[in-house]
Structures are given as C-alpha cells and as structure tokens.
Amino acid sequence: MSKSILYLECATGISGDMTVAALLDLGASKIKLLAALDSLNVEGYSVTVRRANSHGVDACSFDVELDHEHEHEHEHEHGHHHGHDHAALEHEHAHEAHDHGHEHHHEHEHGHEHHHPHVHRNLADVTAILNSGDLTPHARELALKIFGIVAEAESKAHGKPVEEVHFHEVGAIDSIVDIAAAAVCLDDLGIDDVVVTALSEGTGFVECQHGLLPVPVPAVANIASASGLPLRILPVEGEMVTPTGAAIAAAVRTRSALPESFTVRKIGLGAGKRDFGMPNVLRAMLIEETAAADAPPAEIMILETNIDDSTGETLGLAMDSLLAAGALDVHYVPVFMKKNRPAWLLRVICREADVPAMERVIFTETSSIGLRKLPAGRTCLARTVVDVTLPAGSAKVKKCSFDGQTFYYPEYESIKALAAASGVPFADLFRDAAETARMADER
C-alpha cells in the first residue's frame, strides 16, 4: 500500500489557522475536531469554519474568535484586535482580520458570563490542558511537540529558561486551539509523510506590546534555524510566517523535496487573514508517489574531490560512512595533482536529496576543502531479486531485463554468506545460482 504524503505549499507563508483550514478543506473531520476542542475545557472563544475568497481564490477559513471580555482585554494590552497565532511572552502580533463575504459557516462556541481574571500560562499549564483532553495519543503527542518548539524558540528569543516562558491568557487560547486543531486534523487524515519546502516570508516590522519586531520575528527565525526550515523572502511588506505556523511545519516535516513523480489525490486551501495584494492561501495536497516504472530516468548527482593528504585508513572509513549515509556508489581513482603530487579522486554517486549528507561526511571525515557537483542522468535495467535453492542452501539472484533479454547476476553478499556456511567455493556457488535461476525461467 502506497504512503499518504501531505505536501504543504507555503508560497504565501503559513500560520496556525491557515494550516487548520487547509486540512479541513482537504477532508479532515470537522465533527472530530470540534469534539476534541470541546474536551480541552478551554473557555473564552468560539470557532467559525466558513468559506473565504482571497483575490479570486476560494478557500476554507478557520477563525478563533475571542469572547467580548477577552477581546477588550486583548485590545487594551496589545493595541490589536484578534492578535491571533502569536502567544508567548506577551507579544502577540495581529492578524489583520477582514471579511470576505462568506456563505456557509459552522460555529462552535464556549459561552461565559462570569469574569476571568488576568492570568498567564506556562508550558506546564498548557501541557496539562492538552493531556486532559480527549485526543488520540498521536494527536496529543504532536500538539505537545509543536508547543514545545514554540516555547524553545521564545525561550531563546527572550533569554529565559523554557520553564519561565509564559503564554498570555489570550494568546494562549489562540495557540492552544490552533495547535490542538492542527494536530487533530493531521491525525484524522492519517498522514505518513509530510513535504514542506521553503516558507515564503515578508519584510518590515510588526508591532508588539514592547515595540516593533523585525520580520521574520525572532521566534520564527529561531525555529527555522533550529529545524533547518528554509525561508524565502518576498518583496512583500508584512509577516507571512507566524511562530505557530513555523512550529507546525518544523514538527511535521519528514522530507524537504517532492517525489520525482507523483499524482495529486486531493487539494485543500486554507485562507489567511491578511491582504498582501495577492491570493493569501496555504495549499495542502495529498499526493501519491508514482511507480518507478512510470517515472522518467532517475536523476543523480556525482560529487568529486581530489585528496592528497588523507591516510588510507581515513579514506576507507569515509567510504563506509558515505555508503551508510545513502550513497549509491563510492570509489577512489589514483590521479596526479598539480606539483606532481600522487593523490586520490574521490567520486560519490548519490541522489540529489542526499547531497547534504554526502558533503557532511566528506568535509568531516576527509581533508577535502572543496568538491565538484555534477548532475547526471542514468539508465537502469528493470530488475527483480529471486530466491533460488541450491544443494548448499538458498541464495539470491538479481534478474535484469533489456531489449527482450534477461541477465542473471547472483547477489555477492548472499553467495559469500552461503560459501562461508557450506564450505563450497564461491565461484561454484556463483555459477550454480545463475544457472538455477535461468533454468527456473525456462521451465
């Protein structure tokens, strides 16, 4: 059964509410989501799910709306209306809400008549809330992971231990709902892999309680740095990536590149709240990787470097490490470098996605200070591996086909192990395994 791959296309950034909206549009159960949020017993807000239009693009909108008491408190303390998605350390930034002429919506309200005192929540408080809710183990684990990423980023930004990071009451409501909702929706969709490419971010400054913060805000920059999330700066004024959005991307990403070939099973669009003068939507796609036979010839990379001052032991270890890191092949070629120095040309053949891992091994385990990267195509014969039974035991044989012909190549490690176990010469077993596989096909 093929894996279910989610592709988050962050061409106009990502936020918590955009992610939830896109996942709902993709088919996540609204009923399960609302039931899970109800179970958290968090008060002071209502949830609205409706359609929105962003510069001609129809999308789903997920809104966490604070009750009147919290709205007033939020405006008084932060000078913003609905400071959505930024929670920690009392510097929520506003998502500038605007109406889009929605047609259908579903509201989920938590009504309150009593007064809620001004309080702060730390990570332990938030953890207790998430642990008390009726969430699946996977959804709870993911929500806690996302909140932990936000807390670590805010901790670094403000020079405080994670335990001392406080989430303001209002901001915590937004973040708890957005993060729990994203985790519940992802769990409901049964995602195996998540592809997240570069996050598009704007420029300028955003206003917070203590003044202006540069875009990307410190928490987003810290998350990108810690998790290796690539950012792409667009010539757009404003904040396109929020800490919650960046934390979700960091927590769920399992791969940074799309498959070479895939089909799109379903598309979901989540609307953002800001108007950047262009469609502001997060596109989520459920994709399925196509079979290798349907894909074009695989593209590979060839990495080369000349080495004249590493020992044989060092080079042997480097080869082992490169193969363990995913290299398709590694070899050394004797060469003469400038000044007539005898040296070795290290050549590594690998997939493009594995280039960073190859570079890490080369630069840390050899004396190389630079390398060449050459893209190349390759043609691979169709192949299958079959088991054959010999008097000495079983062995594996690779069957390769080309232009109506079939070639039989016993697997080296299989024959080597059988020779060691049986005492039969390697050459005899190699010959017999190939012949046995050929005869089995001719019957």
Kinemage of the C-alpha trace (Angstrom):
@kinemage 1
@onewidth
@group {chain A} dominant
@subgroup {mainchain}
@vectorlist {calphas} color= white
{ca met a 1} P 0.000 0.000 0.000
{ca ser a 2} L 1.381 3.409 -1.011
{ca lys a 3} L 2.152 6.048 1.581
{ca ser a 4} L -0.126 9.020 2.161
{ca ile a 5} L 2.049 12.079 1.534
{ca leu a 6} L 0.990 15.587 2.508
{ca tyr a 7} L 2.535 18.491 0.616
{ca leu a 8} L 2.300 21.892 2.320
{ca glu a 9} L 2.941 24.570 -0.288
{ca cys a 10} L 3.816 27.711 1.673
{ca ala a 11} L 4.052 30.134 -1.252
{ca thr a 12} L 2.402 32.884 0.814
{ca gly a 13} L 3.590 31.738 4.216
{ca ile a 14} L 1.969 29.641 6.893
{ca ser a 15} L 0.089 30.233 10.144
{ca gly a 16} L -1.799 28.027 12.568
{ca asp a 17} L -5.280 28.988 11.367
{ca met a 18} L -4.296 28.643 7.697
{ca thr a 19} L -2.994 25.131 8.373
{ca val a 20} L -6.178 24.024 10.139
{ca ala a 21} L -8.337 25.497 7.378
{ca ala a 22} L -6.334 23.764 4.643
{ca leu a 23} L -6.546 20.409 6.432
{ca leu a 24} L -10.296 20.770 6.928
{ca asp a 25} L -10.654 21.614 3.239
{ca leu a 26} L -8.592 18.526 2.484
{ca gly a 27} L -11.145 16.339 4.266
{ca ala a 28} L -10.283 16.270 7.964
{ca ser a 29} L -13.410 15.700 10.076
{ca lys a 30} L -14.923 18.891 11.449
{ca ile a 31} L -17.006 16.823 13.875
{ca lys a 32} L -13.921 15.145 15.356
{ca leu a 33} L -12.148 18.485 15.545
{ca leu a 34} L -14.935 20.266 17.433
{ca ala a 35} L -15.359 17.335 19.817
{ca ala a 36} L -11.621 17.351 20.566
{ca leu a 37} L -11.611 21.121 21.191
{ca asp a 38} L -14.644 20.776 23.482
{ca ser a 39} L -12.798 18.194 25.564
{ca leu a 40} L -9.973 20.634 26.361
{ca asn a 41} L -12.263 22.774 28.554
{ca val a 42} L -10.626 25.988 27.372
{ca glu a 43} L -13.006 28.922 27.715
{ca gly a 44} L -13.336 32.361 26.206
{ca tyr a 45} L -13.599 31.742 22.466
{ca ser a 46} L -15.738 30.497 19.602
{ca val a 47} L -14.662 28.719 16.422
{ca thr a 48} L -16.017 29.534 12.976
{ca val a 49} L -15.363 27.441 9.874
{ca arg a 50} L -16.522 29.033 6.629
{ca arg a 51} L -15.622 29.818 3.021
{ca ala a 52} L -13.453 32.807 2.165
{ca asn a 53} L -12.287 34.428 -1.055
{ca ser a 54} L -8.730 35.720 -1.325
{ca his a 55} L -8.219 37.695 -4.537
{ca gly a 56} L -10.480 35.376 -6.504
{ca val a 57} L -9.336 32.113 -4.909
{ca asp a 58} L -11.975 30.216 -2.907
{ca ala a 59} L -10.626 28.685 0.295
{ca cys a 60} L -11.629 27.461 3.738
{ca ser a 61} L -11.279 29.864 6.669
{ca phe a 62} L -10.772 28.787 10.282
{ca asp a 63} L -11.324 31.567 12.830
{ca val a 64} L -10.778 31.537 16.578
{ca glu a 65} L -12.872 34.438 17.858
{ca leu a 66} L -12.451 35.623 21.437
{ca asp a 67} L -15.477 36.485 23.558
{ca his a 68} L -16.156 40.183 24.230
{ca glu a 69} L -14.416 40.233 27.597
{ca his a 70} L -11.192 38.784 26.176
{ca glu a 71} L -11.383 40.979 23.083
{ca his a 72} L -11.479 44.090 25.246
{ca glu a 73} L -8.610 42.862 27.409
{ca his a 74} L -6.611 41.971 24.321
{ca glu a 75} L -7.085 45.371 22.714
{ca his a 76} L -6.187 47.138 25.954
{ca glu a 77} L -2.963 45.204 26.438
{ca his a 78} L -1.729 44.831 22.876
{ca gly a 79} L -3.333 47.530 20.792
{ca his a 80} L -4.543 44.881 18.327
{ca his a 81} L -7.856 43.245 17.593
{ca his a 82} L -7.597 39.462 17.452
{ca gly a 83} L -3.859 39.063 17.925
{ca his a 84} L -4.119 35.555 16.516
{ca asp a 85} L -1.432 32.874 16.376
{ca his a 86} L 1.368 34.535 18.383
{ca ala a 87} L 1.183 33.570 22.012
{ca ala a 88} L 4.313 33.516 24.070
{ca leu a 89} L 5.808 36.121 26.362
{ca glu a 90} L 3.038 38.663 25.866
{ca his a 91} L 3.988 39.827 22.369
{ca glu a 92} L 1.167 38.514 20.207
{ca his a 93} L 1.138 40.099 16.764
{ca ala a 94} L -2.093 40.918 14.987
{ca his a 95} L -3.512 39.081 12.014
{ca glu a 96} L -5.451 41.855 10.346
{ca ala a 97} L -8.884 40.283 10.055
{ca his a 98} L -11.146 41.285 7.204
{ca asp a 99} L -14.442 39.963 5.830
{ca his a 100} L -14.645 38.077 2.558
{ca gly a 101} L -18.399 37.671 2.088
{ca his a 102} L -18.648 34.092 3.420
{ca glu a 103} L -21.645 31.981 2.547
{ca his a 104} L -21.521 28.891 4.777
{ca his a 105} L -20.143 28.547 8.257
{ca his a 106} L -20.319 26.450 11.371
{ca glu a 107} L -19.805 27.997 14.786
{ca his a 108} L -18.567 26.259 17.910
{ca glu a 109} L -18.961 28.481 20.970
{ca his a 110} L -17.892 28.468 24.580
{ca gly a 111} L -20.231 30.916 26.277
{ca his a 112} L -19.286 32.592 29.531
{ca glu a 113} L -20.961 35.023 31.859
{ca his a 114} L -18.504 35.073 34.742
{ca his a 115} L -15.296 37.105 34.872
{ca his a 116} L -11.947 35.508 34.031
{ca pro a 117} L -9.027 37.042 35.943
{ca his a 118} L -5.891 38.129 34.119
{ca val a 119} L -3.555 35.117 34.263
{ca his a 120} L -0.584 33.690 32.443
{ca arg a 121} L 0.083 30.089 31.454
{ca asn a 122} L 3.449 28.416 31.234
{ca leu a 123} L 4.352 25.327 29.230
{ca ala a 124} L 3.416 23.027 32.118
{ca asp a 125} L -0.081 24.581 32.233
{ca val a 126} L -0.548 24.133 28.506
{ca thr a 127} L 0.733 20.555 28.729
{ca ala a 128} L -1.816 19.805 31.457
{ca ile a 129} L -4.626 21.168 29.258
{ca leu a 130} L -3.595 19.052 26.277
{ca asn a 131} L -3.147 15.962 28.449
{ca ser a 132} L -6.625 16.378 29.924
{ca gly a 133} L -8.386 16.491 26.559
{ca asp a 134} L -9.896 13.609 24.650
{ca leu a 135} L -7.227 13.448 21.952
{ca thr a 136} L -5.735 10.374 20.341
{ca pro a 137} L -2.216 9.549 21.597
{ca his a 138} L -0.712 10.627 18.266
{ca ala a 139} L -2.631 13.923 18.137
{ca arg a 140} L -1.669 14.721 21.748
{ca glu a 141} L 1.993 13.881 21.123
{ca leu a 142} L 2.062 16.085 18.023
{ca ala a 143} L 0.349 19.022 19.775
{ca leu a 144} L 2.840 18.840 22.649
{ca lys a 145} L 5.732 18.683 20.184
{ca ile a 146} L 4.519 21.809 18.361
{ca phe a 147} L 4.019 23.760 21.590
{ca gly a 148} L 7.459 22.681 22.751
{ca ile a 149} L 9.029 24.027 19.554
{ca val a 150} L 7.307 27.403 20.073
{ca ala a 151} L 8.401 27.529 23.713
{ca glu a 152} L 12.026 26.718 22.846
{ca ala a 153} L 12.065 29.446 20.194
{ca glu a 154} L 10.575 32.046 22.535
{ca ser a 155} L 12.939 30.949 25.295
{ca lys a 156} L 15.929 31.653 23.069
{ca ala a 157} L 14.468 34.943 21.820
{ca his a 158} L 13.989 36.298 25.343
{ca gly a 159} L 16.927 34.651 27.124
{ca lys a 160} L 14.719 32.792 29.590
{ca pro a 161} L 14.547 29.094 30.521
{ca val a 162} L 11.720 27.240 28.807
{ca glu a 163} L 10.021 26.763 32.188
{ca glu a 164} L 9.803 30.543 32.599
{ca val a 165} L 8.231 31.203 29.203
{ca his a 166} L 4.716 32.467 29.902
{ca phe a 167} L 1.865 32.438 27.447
{ca his a 168} L -0.515 35.335 27.921
{ca glu a 169} L -4.096 34.205 28.637
{ca val a 170} L -5.493 35.467 25.338
{ca gly a 171} L -2.597 34.395 23.159
{ca ala a 172} L -2.590 31.005 24.832
{ca ile a 173} L -6.240 30.476 23.849
{ca asp a 174} L -5.431 31.162 20.193
{ca ser a 175} L -2.355 28.959 20.210
{ca ile a 176} L -3.900 26.073 22.162
{ca val a 177} L -6.846 25.956 19.769
{ca asp a 178} L -4.786 26.318 16.583
{ca ile a 179} L -2.130 23.802 17.613
{ca ala a 180} L -4.561 21.228 19.014
{ca ala a 181} L -6.762 21.622 15.936
{ca ala a 182} L -3.835 21.130 13.532
{ca ala a 183} L -2.720 18.013 15.410
{ca val a 184} L -6.235 16.530 15.442
{ca cys a 185} L -6.709 17.180 11.710
{ca leu a 186} L -3.331 15.717 10.760
{ca asp a 187} L -4.054 12.644 12.857
{ca asp a 188} L -7.500 12.243 11.276
{ca leu a 189} L -6.062 12.352 7.744
{ca gly a 190} L -3.630 9.532 8.554
{ca ile a 191} L -0.582 11.223 7.058
{ca asp a 192} L 2.600 9.134 6.668
{ca asp a 193} L 4.999 11.694 5.196
{ca val a 194} L 4.927 15.498 5.017
{ca val a 195} L 6.782 17.536 2.422
{ca val a 196} L 7.446 21.156 3.389
{ca thr a 197} L 9.548 23.241 1.032
{ca ala a 198} L 10.687 26.842 1.549
{ca leu a 199} L 8.440 29.100 3.645
{ca ser a 200} L 7.761 32.444 1.966
{ca glu a 201} L 8.190 35.363 4.344
{ca gly a 202} L 7.686 39.101 4.033
{ca thr a 203} L 9.726 42.076 5.191
{ca gly a 204} L 9.409 45.061 7.503
{ca phe a 205} L 8.246 45.151 11.116
{ca val a 206} L 5.276 44.034 13.218
{ca glu a 207} L 4.015 45.787 16.324
{ca cys a 208} L 4.010 44.036 19.688
{ca gln a 209} L 3.478 45.098 23.298
{ca his a 210} L 7.052 46.306 23.717
{ca gly a 211} L 7.504 47.948 20.316
{ca leu a 212} L 8.398 46.777 16.818
{ca leu a 213} L 9.859 43.402 15.868
{ca pro a 214} L 11.604 42.719 12.550
{ca val a 215} L 10.139 40.218 10.085
{ca pro a 216} L 10.807 37.323 10.346
{ca val a 217} L 10.073 37.725 14.036
{ca pro a 218} L 12.708 36.246 16.399
{ca ala a 219} L 10.672 33.141 17.229
{ca val a 220} L 10.214 32.281 13.532
{ca ala a 221} L 13.900 32.857 12.831
{ca asn a 222} L 14.825 30.627 15.789
{ca ile a 223} L 12.514 27.832 14.646
{ca ala a 224} L 13.873 28.000 11.097
{ca ser a 225} L 17.431 27.884 12.411
{ca ala a 226} L 16.860 25.005 14.839
{ca ser a 227} L 14.914 22.801 12.420
{ca gly a 228} L 16.620 23.635 9.127
{ca leu a 229} L 13.447 25.103 7.622
{ca pro a 230} L 14.378 27.098 4.504
{ca leu a 231} L 12.965 30.633 4.229
{ca arg a 232} L 12.366 32.631 1.067
{ca ile a 233} L 11.981 36.403 1.465
{ca leu a 234} L 9.438 38.019 -0.856
{ca pro a 235} L 9.203 41.750 -1.651
{ca val a 236} L 6.027 41.975 0.429
{ca glu a 237} L 5.502 44.211 3.443
{ca gly a 238} L 4.255 42.238 6.425
{ca glu a 239} L 4.509 38.974 8.317
{ca met a 240} L 3.678 35.866 6.288
{ca val a 241} L 5.047 33.193 8.641
{ca thr a 242} L 3.923 33.065 12.272
{ca pro a 243} L 5.647 31.156 15.082
{ca thr a 244} L 2.763 28.686 15.284
{ca gly a 245} L 2.862 28.097 11.525
{ca ala a 246} L 6.639 27.648 11.537
{ca ala a 247} L 6.413 25.276 14.533
{ca ile a 248} L 3.786 23.136 12.788
{ca ala a 249} L 5.963 22.934 9.667
{ca ala a 250} L 9.018 22.027 11.741
{ca ala a 251} L 7.162 19.383 13.749
{ca val a 252} L 5.520 17.536 10.860
{ca arg a 253} L 8.100 17.794 8.052
{ca thr a 254} L 9.619 14.419 7.187
{ca arg a 255} L 11.063 15.361 3.798
{ca ser a 256} L 12.093 18.605 2.121
{ca ala a 257} L 11.623 17.612 -1.516
{ca leu a 258} L 8.719 16.271 -3.531
{ca pro a 259} L 8.938 12.821 -5.141
{ca glu a 260} L 10.314 12.870 -8.678
{ca ser a 261} L 6.884 11.904 -9.982
{ca phe a 262} L 3.509 11.881 -8.234
{ca thr a 263} L -0.231 12.150 -8.675
{ca val a 264} L -2.453 14.572 -6.745
{ca arg a 265} L -5.311 12.857 -4.919
{ca lys a 266} L -6.881 15.895 -3.251
{ca ile a 267} L -6.278 19.613 -2.673
{ca gly a 268} L -7.193 21.784 0.316
{ca leu a 269} L -6.842 25.572 0.565
{ca gly a 270} L -6.627 27.487 3.835
{ca ala a 271} L -7.231 31.238 3.753
{ca gly a 272} L -5.025 33.705 5.591
{ca lys a 273} L -6.414 36.856 7.225
{ca arg a 274} L -4.074 39.443 5.731
{ca asp a 275} L -4.310 41.105 2.347
{ca phe a 276} L -0.923 41.105 0.631
{ca gly a 277} L -2.338 42.215 -2.701
{ca met a 278} L -2.377 38.626 -3.976
{ca pro a 279} L -4.071 35.336 -3.002
{ca asn a 280} L -3.110 34.571 0.597
{ca val a 281} L -3.701 30.839 0.898
{ca leu a 282} L -1.888 27.777 2.182
{ca arg a 283} L -2.282 24.913 -0.270
{ca ala a 284} L -2.240 21.385 1.139
{ca met a 285} L -2.153 18.464 -1.270
{ca leu a 286} L -2.493 14.758 -0.662
{ca ile a 287} L -0.159 13.178 -3.189
{ca glu a 288} L 0.873 9.670 -4.138
{ca glu a 289} L 4.311 8.811 -5.464
{ca thr a 290} L 4.132 7.088 -8.838
{ca ala a 291} L 5.842 3.775 -9.505
{ca ala a 292} L 9.425 3.930 -10.667
{ca ala a 293} L 8.429 2.356 -13.991
{ca asp a 294} L 6.178 5.354 -14.727
{ca ala a 295} L 8.799 7.935 -13.795
{ca pro a 296} L 11.444 9.428 -16.122
{ca pro a 297} L 15.036 8.189 -15.803
{ca ala a 298} L 16.266 8.982 -12.309
{ca glu a 299} L 18.498 12.000 -11.988
{ca ile a 300} L 21.591 11.561 -9.845
{ca met a 301} L 24.474 13.708 -8.635
{ca ile a 302} L 28.172 12.994 -8.975
{ca leu a 303} L 30.391 14.530 -6.302
{ca glu a 304} L 34.147 14.687 -6.855
{ca thr a 305} L 37.097 15.888 -4.835
{ca asn a 306} L 40.884 15.415 -5.080
{ca ile a 307} L 42.603 14.301 -1.872
{ca asp a 308} L 46.376 14.090 -1.392
{ca asp a 309} L 46.759 14.334 2.380
{ca ser a 310} L 44.419 11.747 3.930
{ca thr a 311} L 45.584 8.324 5.089
{ca gly a 312} L 44.328 5.064 3.684
{ca glu a 313} L 42.521 4.344 6.938
{ca thr a 314} L 40.776 7.723 6.752
{ca leu a 315} L 39.663 7.138 3.177
{ca gly a 316} L 38.399 3.648 3.980
{ca leu a 317} L 36.310 4.966 6.855
{ca ala a 318} L 34.965 7.789 4.665
{ca met a 319} L 33.772 5.259 2.075
{ca asp a 320} L 31.960 3.235 4.729
{ca ser a 321} L 30.325 6.400 6.100
{ca leu a 322} L 29.255 7.610 2.655
{ca leu a 323} L 27.606 4.290 1.816
{ca ala a 324} L 25.898 4.216 5.204
{ca ala a 325} L 24.571 7.746 4.553
{ca gly a 326} L 22.871 6.641 1.333
{ca ala a 327} L 25.484 6.903 -1.419
{ca leu a 328} L 24.662 4.749 -4.444
{ca asp a 329} L 28.354 4.113 -5.126
{ca val a 330} L 31.732 5.370 -3.927
{ca his a 331} L 35.144 4.826 -5.491
{ca tyr a 332} L 38.686 6.166 -5.481
{ca val a 333} L 40.721 6.748 -8.653
{ca pro a 334} L 44.503 7.316 -8.491
{ca val a 335} L 45.443 10.688 -10.032
{ca phe a 336} L 48.338 13.119 -10.189
{ca met a 337} L 47.528 16.608 -8.989
{ca lys a 338} L 49.373 19.863 -9.531
{ca lys a 339} L 53.034 19.847 -8.430
{ca asn a 340} L 53.057 16.161 -9.495
{ca arg a 341} L 51.525 15.020 -6.222
{ca pro a 342} L 50.044 11.499 -6.325
{ca ala a 343} L 46.527 11.643 -4.929
{ca trp a 344} L 43.089 10.083 -4.979
{ca leu a 345} L 39.989 11.282 -6.806
{ca leu a 346} L 37.031 10.527 -4.535
{ca arg a 347} L 33.859 10.130 -6.607
{ca val a 348} L 30.455 9.713 -4.974
{ca ile a 349} L 27.264 8.862 -6.848
{ca cys a 350} L 24.116 9.774 -4.926
{ca arg a 351} L 20.570 11.073 -5.157
{ca glu a 352} L 20.168 14.841 -5.180
{ca ala a 353} L 18.318 14.782 -1.841
{ca asp a 354} L 21.311 13.059 -0.222
{ca val a 355} L 23.913 15.632 -1.311
{ca pro a 356} L 23.963 17.466 2.073
{ca ala a 357} L 24.605 14.190 3.898
{ca met a 358} L 27.428 13.325 1.473
{ca glu a 359} L 29.021 16.760 1.907
{ca arg a 360} L 28.879 16.394 5.681
{ca val a 361} L 30.803 13.106 5.543
{ca ile a 362} L 33.385 14.352 3.037
{ca phe a 363} L 34.158 17.560 4.911
{ca thr a 364} L 34.226 15.997 8.383
{ca glu a 365} L 35.956 12.687 7.656
{ca thr a 366} L 38.488 13.626 4.965
{ca ser a 367} L 40.886 16.535 4.452
{ca ser a 368} L 38.932 17.829 1.440
{ca ile a 369} L 38.189 21.569 1.487
{ca gly a 370} L 36.026 21.663 -1.655
{ca leu a 371} L 34.184 19.451 -4.104
{ca arg a 372} L 32.507 19.481 -7.506
{ca lys a 373} L 28.816 18.640 -8.011
{ca leu a 374} L 27.714 17.360 -11.397
{ca pro a 375} L 24.090 16.486 -12.241
{ca ala a 376} L 23.768 13.372 -14.382
{ca gly a 377} L 21.114 11.105 -15.786
{ca arg a 378} L 21.232 7.340 -15.668
{ca thr a 379} L 19.515 4.374 -17.279
{ca cys a 380} L 18.710 1.406 -15.061
{ca leu a 381} L 17.636 -2.004 -16.275
{ca ala a 382} L 14.370 -3.356 -14.942
{ca arg a 383} L 15.267 -5.746 -12.161
{ca thr a 384} L 13.860 -8.174 -9.619
{ca val a 385} L 15.515 -10.311 -6.967
{ca val a 386} L 14.574 -14.001 -6.761
{ca asp a 387} L 15.497 -16.762 -4.311
{ca val a 388} L 16.998 -19.971 -5.694
{ca thr a 389} L 17.599 -23.237 -3.857
{ca leu a 390} L 20.985 -24.931 -4.247
{ca pro a 391} L 22.246 -28.145 -2.622
{ca ala a 392} L 24.263 -25.952 -0.261
{ca gly a 393} L 21.302 -23.737 0.658
{ca ser a 394} L 19.315 -20.760 -0.658
{ca ala a 395} L 20.766 -17.744 -2.457
{ca lys a 396} L 19.524 -14.536 -4.030
{ca val a 397} L 19.854 -13.741 -7.731
{ca lys a 398} L 19.193 -10.417 -9.447
{ca lys a 399} L 17.276 -10.734 -12.735
{ca cys a 400} L 17.796 -7.807 -15.114
{ca ser a 401} L 15.928 -7.306 -18.392
{ca phe a 402} L 16.853 -5.327 -21.512
{ca asp a 403} L 15.500 -5.421 -25.064
{ca gly a 404} L 13.918 -8.854 -24.612
{ca gln a 405} L 16.952 -10.374 -22.958
{ca thr a 406} L 17.308 -11.469 -19.330
{ca phe a 407} L 20.565 -11.457 -17.371
{ca tyr a 408} L 21.152 -13.305 -14.099
{ca tyr a 409} L 23.532 -11.882 -11.505
{ca pro a 410} L 23.821 -13.648 -8.112
{ca glu a 411} L 23.965 -11.235 -5.178
{ca tyr a 412} L 27.520 -11.086 -3.842
{ca glu a 413} L 26.713 -10.941 -0.124
{ca ser a 414} L 24.251 -13.833 -0.447
{ca ile a 415} L 26.772 -16.068 -2.214
{ca lys a 416} L 29.555 -15.018 0.152
{ca ala a 417} L 27.487 -15.974 3.215
{ca leu a 418} L 26.474 -19.307 1.685
{ca ala a 419} L 30.084 -20.138 0.782
{ca ala a 420} L 31.207 -19.403 4.331
{ca ala a 421} L 28.408 -21.533 5.819
{ca ser a 422} L 28.700 -24.501 3.443
{ca gly a 423} L 32.396 -24.630 2.552
{ca val a 424} L 31.529 -24.771 -1.167
{ca pro a 425} L 33.795 -22.486 -3.258
{ca phe a 426} L 32.377 -19.058 -4.006
{ca ala a 427} L 32.886 -19.408 -7.794
{ca asp a 428} L 30.968 -22.703 -7.903
{ca leu a 429} L 28.038 -21.278 -5.962
{ca phe a 430} L 28.000 -18.127 -8.095
{ca arg a 431} L 27.851 -20.174 -11.323
{ca asp a 432} L 25.221 -22.603 -9.981
{ca ala a 433} L 22.975 -19.827 -8.656
{ca ala a 434} L 22.880 -18.025 -12.012
{ca glu a 435} L 22.220 -21.275 -13.886
{ca thr a 436} L 19.485 -22.345 -11.467
{ca ala a 437} L 17.674 -19.022 -11.884
{ca arg a 438} L 17.935 -19.260 -15.679
{ca met a 439} L 16.605 -22.805 -15.739
{ca ala a 440} L 13.680 -21.873 -13.493
{ca asp a 441} L 12.601 -19.255 -16.037
{ca glu a 442} L 12.913 -21.678 -18.951
{ca arg a 443} L 10.607 -24.277 -17.430
